[in-house]
Amino acid sequence: MYLFVDDGEESREAIKLLDEKKLRYKKIDVRKNGIRGWLRFEFGTSKVPILAIKRRIAVGYENIKNILERY
């Protein structure tokens, strides 16, 4: 499970949500090493947060929250 974040409010909320659920994930800061540009190429958007789980992608806090309701 990968969580792509920046320093925005939605990213902070997504981190908090995953931590509260005690889920194991790798946090990737898109402000480093041109990763934000890679997001646009790979996922079609550079908006964060993005949660990547297996073959599923959730963009934005509300979508992440909806997917994690099952966990």
Sequence and secondary structure as in RCSB ss.txt:
>XXXX:A:sequence
MYLFVDDGEESREAIKLLDEKKLRYKKIDVRKNGIRGWLRFEFGTSKVPILAIKRRIAVGYENIKNILERY
>XXXX:A:secstr
 EEEE SSHHHHHHHHHHHHTT   EEEETTSTTHHHHHHHHHS   S EEEETTEEEESHHHHHHHHTT 
